Amino acid sequence: MTKKLSTIATLLLCATYLLWPITAIAEKTMYMSFQKLAFYFAEAENKYYLVVYSTDEATKPGKFDTDNVHIMLESKDGQKNTISQKDLIIINLGEMFYEQAKQYTYFKFNLVIDNSGSIDDQALGTVQTVLTQFINNLPVSFEGQVIKFSTDLNKSGFTKDKQQLINFINQPDNRASTALFDAVLASLDDLKFAEDSIPLKFSIILSDGKENASKRYNYTTVTDFKNLVVSTAKEKSIPLFIVGVTDDVDAVLLKELAGFGLYQSIKDFPDLDKAFKMLEGIIKNTYIFKIPAVGKLENLKKLYIVKESQVTPGKYETIQDILME
């Protein structure tokens, strides 16, 4: 069975108000060039998959010299194994725009959109424009799904076709109440059984109001619902990126639902593009490392992204250290 570990740490990327829950990795690691999105063992390939995104200018695409990158694995008994660059596969999602890249699926996501009656026609037009641009600007090595929710859910299938997703976003739907809880749990259900060969899975959730219509899932209290969402997302390594628009949302609950993911508060719909530009940047600055597996996953204590010293060959300088917790 695939074993997964994942976390996202604190980051302030723009003037828009962001909340990133602080985790053990942020508190204990010594370097802050990357943040981890996922780390797990892909049994079929006998490889570790490490997914990180750049938080430092020196590791942004175009500046990060992946030809001099190695991985050092430290076990709990103190032993260290260095994986040479020639044995690694390093993929930057921001480079996946060429035609042949469509044959790969490096990330799988769903876009969960509030379509309730509280969103007027002008705001709905803004949502459609911003999300259309977001989809068009994505790297092509993906599978995506749209889930629109009001009183009921309307789901597309997963597809690699951007135009199909855009058409689904723009088609008219019934606009009534807000089945937010149903939509969030449905998004996790549709992602949690994704293939191990897809390194990154995540959900983007947009809402302008409070839950008032869910009926599909068995939970008795809001706390039960919250605990179910947070535990499922953590166990299955699915970050939730939640955007709350206007002061009508339950911001406290949405922050808690984001768990190890991200919550953004947007004052009104004209600012929506800022949130999605930021998410677009995270995706394009994401790197996937395919690492030959060494030993059992549960025996790993720490992983180091390192580069060989130009002054002293055979010595390594740490770019990022990541705790396996």
Secondary structure, DSSP 4 states (H G I P E B T S, - for coil): ---EE--------SSSEEE----HHHHH-S--SEEEEEEEEETTTTEEEEEEEE-SGGGSTTT--GGGEEEEEEETTS-EEEEPGGG-EEEEGGGTTSGGGGG---EEEEEEEE--TTS-HHHHHHHHHHHHHHHHTS-SSEEEEEEEESSSEEEPPPBS-HHHHHHHHHS--------HHHHHHHHHHHHTT--TT--EEEEEEEESS------SS--SSHHHHHHHHHHHHHHTT--EEEEEESTTS-HHHHHHHHTTSEEEEESSGGGHHHHHHHHHHHHHTEEEEEEE--S-GGGEEEEEEEEE-SSSTT-EEEEEEEE--
